[in-house]
Amino acid sequence: MNAVAVPGIERLELRRYGPVHRSTERRATSTGELPGIVVIVEADFEGAGSGAGLREEWVDGVFAALDEDAATRPAPGGISGRFPLSVDGGRALNYAGWESGRAHVDWLADGTPPSGAWRRVHHHPGLVGGRVRGYAPALSLSAGA
């Protein structure tokens, strides 16, 4: 593939992902509308390909933390989450739909100390870094009836 497929656009990284490893739909707490924001969480693991099972365990830990939060710290604006894993073994990706950017910020900043489950997610063996970015859709297309 040509590294400069589009003139003037610098491609910082190209990473391939397999099928979605796990996903969730939290429709019971959402309005059913399209997401107002998509939050991308990238979790990087040391030694791409050498930490067999670490990414899967990390994703399972995120689900355990969300389940624990359901009773004490629900995320009423959360709509969905999908977790594909990179084919090189070095990254887990979460793309999560939220009703609005405000709903996501409010959930992050609610003042509740992180649970034990979230501390395990943040300090998971082999986890060496990560990023969180939010994207507001500029355009939505759907098929006509």
N, C-alpha and C positions, 0 to 999 in steps of 0.2 A: 504494500500500500504506500502511496505517496505521502510523505510526512507533511507536505504543504498542500493539502487537498483544497483548501480555500485560501487564496492570497490574503494576507493581512491578518489572519487569525493564527495565533500561537497556540498550538495544542500542548498543554502542560503534561498530560498523561493520558494514556489509552490503556484501559484495563478491561479484560473480558470477565463476564460473570456467567455462572451457570443458572439453571432454573431457580426459582424462588425456593429457598430452604424451608421457611416457615412464614406464615402470614396470619393476620388477624383483622377482623372487621368488628368494630365496636359500635354498630348501628344503634344499639339500645340507648346510647348517650348522645347520638348526633341528630341533626335535623334531616339527614338524608340528602343534603345538598352536595354539590361538587366541592372539593376542598378549596378554601380561600388561600391556603398556603401549603406547599409541600416542603417538609423538612427532611434534609438528607443528612444522615449520620454515617460517617465512615470510621470504622474501627480497624486500625492497622495492627498486625501481629508480626512478631519477630520471626525471622527465618522462613520466608514464604515457602510453603511446601513441607516444612519440617515439623510443624506443630499440628499433626493430625488430630482432629477432634477439638482443638482449642476454640476455633471460631464457632462451631456448632454448640459447644458448651456455653460460650459467651451469649449466643442468641437465646439459648434455653434460659440463661440467667436473666436476660432482659424480660422474657415472658414471666418468669417467677416474680420479678420485681413489679411488673405491671399488675399481676394477679394480687400481690400483697397490697399494692396501692389501691386496688379497687374498693377496699373496705375503708381505708384511712385517708387516702389522697386521690380520689377519682380524677380522671382527666375528661371532663364533660365535653371539651371541644375536639378530642381525638376521634378521628373517623376510622383510620385504617393504618396498618403497617405491613411492610413486606421486607423480607430479609434474604436477598440473594447473596451468594458467597463467590468471591473471585476464583477463577479456575487455577490461578497460580498459588493459591493457599494463603495469601498474605493479607486479605481484607474481608471483612463482613460489611455489608452495606444495609442500611435501613432507610427506606423511603416511606415517610409517614404523612398521611393526609390529615390536616387540621382544618376546622371550620374557619379559623382566622389566625393571623399572626398574633393578635392580642390573646387569644385562647392559649396558644402555645407559651407565650411569654408569661402569662399569669400562672400557668401550671408550673413552669420552671421556678418562678419567683414567689411561690406561695408561703415561703418561710418555714415549711416543715423540714426538719433535718432528714437527710437521706437515710432510708431504711438499711438494715443489714444487707438485704438483697441488692440494693443499688450500690452499696459500698463494694460488694463482691463483683458487680459488673464493672465498676470504675477501676478496680485493682485486680482484674482477672489475670491469671498467669499468661505470659506471652504478649499481653496487650502493651504496645509500645507508643501508641499515639492515636489521635483521632481528630475529626473535625465535625462541626455542625453548621449547616448552611440552610437558610430558608429561601424559598423561591415562590413568589406570587405569580400564578398563571396570568399571562397577558391576553390569552385567547383560549376559548373553549369551543370545540367543534363537536357536533353530534349528527348522527344520521337522521334524515328526514323520515317522517312517518308515512 
